[in-house]
Amino acid sequence: MDNDGILEKDGKTASFIMSYRAGNLPSEAMALQISEQAKEMGINITPSGKSTDQMMASINTDPMIWAYGSTDPYSIYCMYDSEMAHVAFNNPGSYNNSAVDDMINKAMSEDLESSYDSWSQVPKLAEDDVPWIWVGSIDYVFFVSDDVDFSEDTHTIYPHGGDVWGNVCDWKPVK
């Protein structure tokens, strides 16, 4: 209505604050990029760097950027299972879907190798509910000397779910 490019309805503008962890440059960059893209759609998003304590105070109500991920299926449990609602950083939106909970229980009752198919079904079952909006992924590059043997059994370790040095005791020098 006031020709600023931001959509309005019933006197309210399409605008909100999106928090990110202050000092976390990748999260800040992501929040800024989302803000710029949203402006093209007529939505005003104001990125705001906050402390973890400030973010935790509004984790159940405010949009925010979180760095989250792991190669472990336990992450899926923490993000989607209704039992995990409001447990630390887990399931902050109180997502509750009995079909999703049932699939998580099924996956948890299976041995690890055969459980992967069940775990992969969880996000698909939750897809129509949109409990999480994934906006991006960060690909990490690690350089490794040819003089180090990680072996065929070494798993790739993702920094948000594990430590890049997590299996350093298994590393061996190449003979």
Backbone as CSV, one residue per row, in Angstrom:
resi,resn,N_x,N_y,N_z,CA_x,CA_y,CA_z,C_x,C_y,C_z
1,MET,0.811,-1.193,0.000,0.000,0.000,0.000,0.860,1.264,0.000
2,ASP,2.054,1.197,0.595,2.865,2.413,0.633,4.002,2.372,-0.389
3,ASN,3.910,1.455,-1.348,4.851,1.348,-2.464,6.310,1.137,-2.050
4,ASP,6.550,0.470,-0.904,7.923,0.177,-0.504,8.372,-1.212,-0.952
5,GLY,7.478,-1.932,-1.660,7.815,-3.259,-2.160,7.514,-4.380,-1.183
6,ILE,7.099,-4.042,0.030,6.776,-5.050,1.037,5.260,-5.259,1.058
7,LEU,4.867,-6.530,0.983,3.442,-6.852,0.960,2.758,-6.459,2.268
8,GLU,1.499,-6.080,2.145,0.706,-5.715,3.312,-0.672,-6.346,3.212
9,LYS,-1.247,-6.617,4.382,-2.618,-7.114,4.449,-3.229,-6.629,5.750
10,ASP,-4.381,-6.037,5.645,-5.092,-5.529,6.825,-4.199,-4.654,7.699
11,GLY,-3.360,-3.853,7.063,-2.508,-2.928,7.793,-1.245,-3.531,8.376
12,LYS,-1.024,-4.809,8.151,0.187,-5.454,8.663,1.118,-5.773,7.502
13,THR,2.395,-5.486,7.695,3.375,-5.770,6.649,3.911,-7.189,6.791
14,ALA,4.327,-7.742,5.676,4.948,-9.068,5.664,6.404,-8.891,6.087
15,SER,6.623,-8.849,7.376,7.975,-8.652,7.880,8.152,-9.356,9.223
16,PHE,9.372,-9.794,9.456,9.701,-10.413,10.739,11.210,-10.411,10.929
17,ILE,11.628,-10.703,12.142,13.046,-10.787,12.493,13.459,-12.259,12.436
18,MET,14.621,-12.516,11.850,15.182,-13.868,11.825,16.498,-13.839,12.593
19,SER,16.555,-14.600,13.659,17.747,-14.639,14.498,18.776,-15.620,13.949
20,TYR,20.020,-15.318,14.222,21.126,-16.237,13.959,22.109,-16.046,15.108
21,ARG,22.952,-17.014,15.311,23.902,-16.944,16.419,24.968,-15.894,16.108
22,ALA,25.025,-14.845,16.910,25.999,-13.775,16.713,27.410,-14.348,16.691
23,GLY,28.194,-13.906,15.741,29.562,-14.388,15.620,29.707,-15.615,14.740
24,ASN,28.604,-16.231,14.349,28.656,-17.399,13.468,28.510,-16.889,12.030
25,LEU,29.640,-16.703,11.360,29.628,-16.069,10.042,28.829,-16.829,8.987
26,PRO,28.906,-18.158,8.916,28.066,-18.848,7.923,26.568,-18.643,8.171
27,SER,26.148,-18.654,9.434,24.731,-18.429,9.749,24.319,-17.000,9.425
28,GLU,25.187,-16.055,9.717,24.888,-14.660,9.391,24.756,-14.485,7.878
29,ALA,25.698,-15.065,7.129,25.643,-14.960,5.664,24.363,-15.582,5.120
30,MET,23.966,-16.710,5.690,22.743,-17.366,5.243,21.527,-16.496,5.544
31,ALA,21.474,-15.906,6.739,20.353,-15.032,7.103,20.284,-13.819,6.176
32,LEU,21.428,-13.240,5.864,21.456,-12.092,4.952,20.990,-12.474,3.551
33,GLN,21.419,-13.635,3.077,21.012,-14.084,1.745,19.509,-14.372,1.687
34,ILE,19.000,-15.009,2.714,17.553,-15.272,2.779,16.790,-13.959,2.780
35,SER,17.289,-12.978,3.536,16.651,-11.666,3.597,16.594,-11.013,2.222
36,GLU,17.690,-11.082,1.488,17.728,-10.478,0.154,16.754,-11.176,-0.800
37,GLN,16.712,-12.490,-0.749,15.796,-13.234,-1.624,14.340,-12.977,-1.244
38,ALA,14.062,-12.850,0.038,12.686,-12.607,0.487,12.195,-11.235,0.020
39,LYS,13.087,-10.242,-0.012,12.699,-8.906,-0.477,12.164,-8.953,-1.903
40,GLU,12.744,-9.826,-2.718,12.286,-9.972,-4.098,10.849,-10.500,-4.149
41,MET,10.421,-11.157,-3.085,9.052,-11.683,-3.015,8.128,-10.770,-2.219
42,GLY,8.646,-9.626,-1.753,7.818,-8.692,-1.007,7.763,-8.955,0.484
43,ILE,8.753,-9.687,1.002,8.797,-9.996,2.432,10.046,-9.348,3.033
44,ASN,9.875,-8.633,4.112,10.991,-7.974,4.773,11.439,-8.817,5.968
45,ILE,12.613,-9.405,5.860,13.203,-10.180,6.953,14.407,-9.401,7.456
46,THR,14.423,-9.134,8.748,15.540,-8.420,9.357,16.407,-9.412,10.115
47,PRO,17.623,-9.711,9.621,18.525,-10.607,10.348,18.998,-9.955,11.647
48,SER,19.079,-10.762,12.707,19.484,-10.239,14.006,20.392,-11.242,14.717
49,GLY,21.647,-10.840,14.936,22.583,-11.688,15.663,22.282,-11.672,17.146
50,LYS,22.145,-12.850,17.741,21.811,-12.950,19.164,22.683,-14.003,19.835
51,SER,22.754,-13.910,21.147,23.467,-14.927,21.917,22.624,-16.202,21.960
52,THR,23.250,-17.291,22.316,22.519,-18.547,22.443,21.400,-18.417,23.474
53,ASP,21.668,-17.761,24.593,20.632,-17.582,25.616,19.445,-16.792,25.080
54,GLN,19.718,-15.743,24.316,18.628,-14.956,23.734,17.815,-15.797,22.752
55,MET,18.494,-16.605,21.966,17.787,-17.444,20.995,16.963,-18.520,21.701
56,MET,17.519,-19.097,22.757,16.796,-20.144,23.480,15.510,-19.599,24.100
57,ALA,15.503,-18.335,24.466,14.319,-17.733,25.081,13.146,-17.668,24.109
58,SER,13.433,-17.680,22.817,12.350,-17.595,21.831,12.415,-18.721,20.801
59,ILE,13.054,-19.825,21.151,13.250,-20.919,20.200,11.928,-21.511,19.701
60,ASN,10.883,-21.421,20.485,9.612,-22.021,20.091,8.698,-21.070,19.326
61,THR,9.112,-19.824,19.184,8.226,-18.844,18.555,8.840,-18.080,17.392
62,ASP,10.145,-17.899,17.384,10.771,-17.032,16.383,11.539,-17.827,15.324
63,PRO,11.504,-17.349,14.075,12.320,-17.985,13.044,13.802,-17.746,13.331
64,MET,14.611,-18.753,13.108,16.041,-18.611,13.335,16.827,-19.567,12.472
65,ILE,18.079,-19.217,12.281,19.017,-20.038,11.530,19.800,-20.869,12.540
66,TRP,19.788,-22.166,12.344,20.579,-23.074,13.178,21.496,-23.867,12.275
67,ALA,22.713,-24.049,12.718,23.595,-24.992,12.049,23.319,-26.334,12.705
68,TYR,22.867,-27.286,11.920,22.455,-28.554,12.496,22.695,-29.658,11.483
69,GLY,23.121,-30.761,11.953,23.273,-31.892,11.072,24.213,-32.916,11.642
70,SER,24.075,-34.105,11.147,24.910,-35.196,11.600,24.730,-36.354,10.649
71,THR,25.712,-37.203,10.603,25.573,-38.420,9.803,24.869,-39.520,10.587
72,ASP,24.541,-39.254,11.830,23.918,-40.239,12.696,22.393,-40.122,12.626
73,PRO,21.661,-41.237,12.453,20.194,-41.171,12.421,19.575,-40.586,13.690
74,TYR,20.324,-40.538,14.760,19.820,-39.964,16.001,19.356,-38.522,15.784
75,SER,19.958,-37.832,14.831,19.540,-36.458,14.518,18.091,-36.413,14.067
76,ILE,17.690,-37.400,13.297,16.309,-37.451,12.815,15.369,-37.609,14.002
77,TYR,15.732,-38.473,14.926,14.949,-38.645,16.147,14.820,-37.320,16.890
78,CYS,15.924,-36.613,17.054,15.915,-35.353,17.800,15.090,-34.269,17.108
79,MET,15.055,-34.264,15.789,14.347,-33.217,15.062,12.855,-33.486,14.938
80,TYR,12.464,-34.755,14.805,11.089,-35.066,14.432,10.250,-35.765,15.498
81,ASP,10.861,-36.456,16.450,10.078,-37.240,17.403,9.370,-36.341,18.416
82,SER,8.105,-36.617,18.660,7.329,-35.780,19.578,7.871,-35.840,21.006
83,GLU,8.511,-36.955,21.383,9.090,-37.063,22.726,10.223,-36.066,22.939
84,MET,10.811,-35.574,21.854,11.957,-34.668,21.953,11.550,-33.198,21.942
85,ALA,10.245,-32.914,21.886,9.781,-31.523,21.862,10.323,-30.753,23.057
86,HIS,10.981,-29.660,22.778,11.509,-28.733,23.784,12.584,-29.341,24.675
87,VAL,13.237,-30.386,24.232,14.365,-30.941,24.976,15.616,-30.293,24.380
88,ALA,16.188,-29.352,25.112,17.343,-28.566,24.643,17.001,-27.925,23.297
89,PHE,17.813,-28.173,22.268,17.591,-27.590,20.942,16.693,-28.466,20.075
90,ASN,16.225,-29.564,20.589,15.500,-30.540,19.788,14.030,-30.169,19.600
91,ASN,13.503,-30.495,18.441,12.092,-30.322,18.091,11.487,-29.058,18.707
92,PRO,12.044,-27.896,18.373,11.566,-26.662,19.003,10.142,-26.283,18.624
93,GLY,9.648,-26.785,17.501,8.285,-26.462,17.083,7.242,-27.407,17.628
94,SER,7.637,-28.296,18.526,6.727,-29.286,19.115,6.051,-30.141,18.054
95,TYR,6.803,-30.512,17.029,6.240,-31.313,15.959,5.725,-32.637,16.514
96,ASN,4.503,-32.996,16.108,3.867,-34.202,16.615,3.067,-34.854,15.489
97,ASN,3.537,-36.005,15.052,2.872,-36.750,13.993,3.026,-38.230,14.347
98,SER,1.943,-38.907,14.617,2.024,-40.293,15.093,2.635,-41.222,14.046
99,ALA,2.403,-40.961,12.752,3.011,-41.803,11.708,4.530,-41.638,11.720
100,VAL,4.996,-40.426,11.944,6.431,-40.163,12.027,7.005,-40.838,13.271
101,ASP,6.342,-40.667,14.405,6.800,-41.318,15.641,6.854,-42.839,15.471
102,ASP,5.856,-43.415,14.811,5.834,-44.856,14.588,7.006,-45.304,13.718
103,MET,7.323,-44.519,12.671,8.450,-44.880,11.804,9.768,-44.760,12.555
104,ILE,9.894,-43.747,13.405,11.107,-43.610,14.223,11.236,-44.803,15.161
105,ASN,10.140,-45.209,15.796,10.170,-46.380,16.682,10.545,-47.637,15.911
106,LYS,10.023,-47.775,14.702,10.374,-48.928,13.863,11.873,-48.922,13.571
107,ALA,12.385,-47.752,13.149,13.810,-47.650,12.828,14.680,-47.958,14.042
108,MET,14.239,-47.480,15.211,15.032,-47.702,16.416,15.003,-49.153,16.877
109,SER,14.003,-49.906,16.429,13.927,-51.319,16.820,14.720,-52.223,15.872
110,GLU,15.165,-51.683,14.758,15.906,-52.479,13.768,17.407,-52.380,14.022
111,ASP,18.150,-53.354,13.488,19.598,-53.225,13.582,20.035,-52.091,12.647
112,LEU,21.181,-51.509,12.921,21.605,-50.288,12.253,21.568,-50.391,10.730
113,GLU,22.164,-51.409,10.174,22.240,-51.520,8.708,20.865,-51.584,8.047
114,SER,19.952,-52.327,8.626,18.628,-52.440,8.003,17.716,-51.271,8.372
115,SER,18.127,-50.431,9.310,17.282,-49.313,9.743,17.338,-48.110,8.811
116,TYR,18.344,-48.024,7.962,18.510,-46.822,7.136,17.307,-46.538,6.245
117,ASP,16.683,-47.572,5.730,15.498,-47.340,4.897,14.378,-46.712,5.725
118,SER,14.179,-47.200,6.939,13.145,-46.625,7.814,13.478,-45.185,8.170
119,TRP,14.747,-44.934,8.518,15.134,-43.563,8.852,14.885,-42.621,7.674
120,SER,15.158,-43.086,6.468,14.976,-42.219,5.296,13.508,-41.895,5.041
121,GLN,12.597,-42.701,5.570,11.165,-42.449,5.392,10.633,-41.337,6.301
122,VAL,11.336,-41.081,7.407,10.839,-40.107,8.385,10.663,-38.714,7.779
123,PRO,11.693,-38.118,7.155,11.482,-36.783,6.574,10.409,-36.781,5.482
124,LYS,10.287,-37.886,4.761,9.258,-37.971,3.718,7.856,-37.956,4.333
125,LEU,7.684,-38.657,5.450,6.384,-38.661,6.129,6.032,-37.287,6.696
126,ALA,7.051,-36.524,7.073,6.824,-35.205,7.675,6.751,-34.086,6.633
127,GLU,7.056,-34.408,5.409,7.202,-33.394,4.360,6.004,-32.447,4.219
128,ASP,4.803,-32.961,4.222,3.620,-32.107,4.048,3.370,-31.185,5.245
129,ASP,3.897,-31.551,6.409,3.712,-30.735,7.610,4.717,-29.588,7.703
130,VAL,5.809,-29.687,6.987,6.888,-28.691,6.960,7.350,-28.293,8.376
131,PRO,7.806,-29.260,9.183,8.275,-28.904,10.519,9.629,-28.189,10.501
132,TRP,10.381,-28.365,9.434,11.688,-27.719,9.284,11.783,-27.177,7.871
133,ILE,12.413,-26.041,7.724,12.685,-25.515,6.387,14.196,-25.526,6.208
134,TRP,14.655,-26.400,5.349,16.080,-26.496,5.063,16.420,-25.439,4.026
135,VAL,17.332,-24.549,4.350,17.658,-23.476,3.424,19.028,-23.629,2.799
136,GLY,19.834,-24.522,3.299,21.145,-24.684,2.695,21.979,-25.698,3.424
137,SER,23.018,-26.088,2.747,23.985,-27.015,3.319,25.381,-26.458,3.084
138,ILE,26.257,-26.752,3.987,27.645,-26.339,3.856,28.463,-27.585,3.547
139,ASP,29.204,-27.528,2.480,30.101,-28.627,2.138,31.485,-28.287,2.675
140,TYR,32.042,-29.179,3.441,33.358,-28.972,4.017,34.383,-29.721,3.186
141,VAL,35.527,-29.109,3.014,36.610,-29.731,2.265,37.768,-29.943,3.227
142,PHE,38.258,-31.178,3.271,39.404,-31.501,4.093,40.492,-32.038,3.192
143,PHE,41.691,-31.584,3.414,42.824,-32.074,2.657,43.590,-33.054,3.534
144,VAL,43.928,-34.187,2.955,44.589,-35.244,3.701,45.861,-35.648,2.973
145,SER,46.898,-35.784,3.723,48.167,-36.209,3.158,48.055,-37.643,2.647
146,ASP,48.719,-37.908,1.536,48.781,-39.273,1.015,49.569,-40.190,1.946
147,ASP,50.232,-39.608,2.928,51.012,-40.390,3.883,50.164,-40.901,5.044
148,VAL,48.859,-40.633,5.015,47.966,-41.084,6.084,46.958,-42.070,5.506
149,ASP,46.801,-43.211,6.178,45.838,-44.229,5.767,44.614,-44.131,6.668
150,PHE,43.485,-43.784,6.079,42.233,-43.722,6.824,41.494,-45.045,6.781
151,SER,41.884,-45.926,5.919,41.311,-47.254,5.700,39.937,-47.184,5.052
152,GLU,39.504,-48.302,4.509,38.195,-48.401,3.858,37.053,-48.269,4.857
153,ASP,37.300,-48.546,6.120,36.247,-48.539,7.137,36.020,-47.174,7.779
154,THR,36.848,-46.193,7.430,36.723,-44.874,8.039,35.479,-44.182,7.503
155,HIS,34.657,-43.684,8.408,33.444,-42.951,8.029,33.768,-41.471,7.891
156,THR,33.126,-40.825,6.953,33.254,-39.382,6.836,32.556,-38.755,8.034
157,ILE,33.204,-37.819,8.655,32.650,-37.193,9.854,32.292,-35.755,9.516
158,TYR,31.056,-35.398,9.753,30.540,-34.067,9.455,30.687,-33.201,10.698
159,PRO,31.240,-31.997,10.567,31.560,-31.191,11.747,30.400,-30.861,12.683
160,HIS,29.159,-30.753,12.199,28.077,-30.404,13.120,27.541,-31.616,13.866
161,GLY,27.991,-32.794,13.523,27.520,-33.973,14.226,28.652,-34.794,14.767
162,GLY,29.845,-34.357,14.520,30.981,-35.113,14.997,32.236,-34.271,14.883
163,ASP,33.300,-34.822,15.264,34.573,-34.134,15.297,35.439,-34.702,14.179
164,VAL,36.035,-33.825,13.388,36.878,-34.293,12.290,38.033,-35.156,12.801
165,TRP,38.375,-34.994,14.059,39.435,-35.806,14.659,38.869,-37.007,15.415
166,GLY,37.596,-37.267,15.297,36.915,-38.290,16.077,37.477,-39.697,15.961
167,ASN,38.129,-39.993,14.856,38.684,-41.334,14.705,40.200,-41.293,14.507
168,VAL,40.845,-40.242,14.997,42.280,-40.064,14.795,43.089,-41.256,15.324
169,CYS,42.584,-41.941,16.324,43.308,-43.100,16.865,43.360,-44.256,15.871
170,ASP,42.489,-44.236,14.874,42.494,-45.294,13.843,43.407,-44.962,12.671
171,TRP,43.894,-43.745,12.587,44.739,-43.349,11.462,46.084,-44.055,11.554
172,LYS,46.624,-44.388,10.385,47.920,-45.093,10.357,48.801,-44.451,9.284
173,PRO,50.079,-44.422,9.532,50.986,-43.910,8.471,51.071,-44.927,7.332
174,VAL,51.165,-44.416,6.119,51.345,-45.291,4.957,52.777,-45.791,5.001
175,LYS,52.917,-47.092,4.748,54.264,-47.691,4.827,54.999,-47.536,3.541
